[in-house]
Amino acid sequence: MIATRHCGYCAIVGRPNVGKSTLLNRLIGQKLAITSSKPQTTRHSIIGVKTRDEGQIVYVDTPGIHQRGDQAMNRYLNQTARAVLHDVHLILFVVEAMRWTAEDQSVLLSVATAKIPVILVVSKVDRIREKTKLLPFLAEITDRHGFADVFPVSAKNGHNLESMELAILRLLPTGENLFPEDQLTDRSERFFAAELIREQLTRRYAKEIPYALTVEIEKFEEQAGLYRINALVWVEREGQRSILIGSKGEALKEVATHARIAMEKLFGRRVYLEVWVKIKRSWSSDEKALISLGYCD
């Protein structure tokens, strides 16, 4: 007897900094989404394909839905995340253990409008020493919506992720795989090159600078078994450019070195990387600039 297979799209949604991208990376078993301690690190929806004996889950990681600011970039991030909700079969609503905010409530309202099954995922439970405190928190949140299931999880140590995936598969439609078994994502290596550079910049600089920068890949070529990549980092002011470059260019060299190492690990080949920093004033507030820089998915 042939077992019934399940396959479908599963969105990972939540406010900024609840651990959505870290969860995706753990579920897929490879780093696809960049991470940092700063909110709004994720700027694009990213597909991660998990193929199992029981079927295939196509995870869709999304930017954090937030209530911070009304710039073109903020609107783009929220629109990107909310649009995904109506194109999937199932939603993972991720909240942080022992924290519930107005932004969490806003995300839940968006999730409820999709009218599809929702699994509540309570992340970062490894940080909670007294697990008995989780029970009242879970009871309070589950009263807010008719969740299909609830899973306290830890992306750090993998706690409860296997049980959660089996529950996800049961809620997805029956059907054959949508992607080849060896495919992990629909994004290009060019896309990941830009993201890995932005990850290093986001992790290394003060809060305001990461939100004023973006990365554009000017050249991505394969030559003699290695990738030659030229990247532009766009910022909004001269002072930001000076900070990123640093004294005698040392700060930018360090960023490029760490990004190159991450690329070589992901791509499985040598990388020759050159990075420049240029100014495009108020790009994050300009709809046309966002589109020209690739913020149109």
Sequence and secondary structure as in RCSB ss.txt:
>XXXX:A:sequence
MIATRHCGYCAIVGRPNVGKSTLLNRLIGQKLAITSSKPQTTRHSIIGVKTRDEGQIVYVDTPGIHQRGDQAMNR
YLNQTARAVLHDVHLILFVVEAMRWTAEDQSVLLSVATAKIPVILVVSKVDRIREKTKLLPFLAEITDRHGFADV
FPVSAKNGHNLESMELAILRLLPTGENLFPEDQLTDRSERFFAAELIREQLTRRYAKEIPYALTVEIEKFEEQAG
LYRINALVWVEREGQRSILIGSKGEALKEVATHARIAMEKLFGRRVYLEVWVKIKRSWSSDEKALISLGYCD
>XXXX:A:secstr
     EEEEEEEE STTSSHHHHHHHHHTS  S   SSTT   S EEEEEEETTEEEEEEE      S  SHHHH
HHHHHHHHHTTS SEEEEEEETT   HHHHHHHHHHHHT S EEEEEE GGG S GGGHHHHHHHHHTTS  SEE
EE  TTT TTHHHHHHHHHHHS B   SS TT   S  HHHHHHHHHHHHHHHHS THHHHT EEEEEEEEEETT
EEEEEEEEEESSHHHHHHHH GGGHHHHHHHHHHHHHHHHHHTS EEEEEEEEE TTGGG HHHHHHTT   
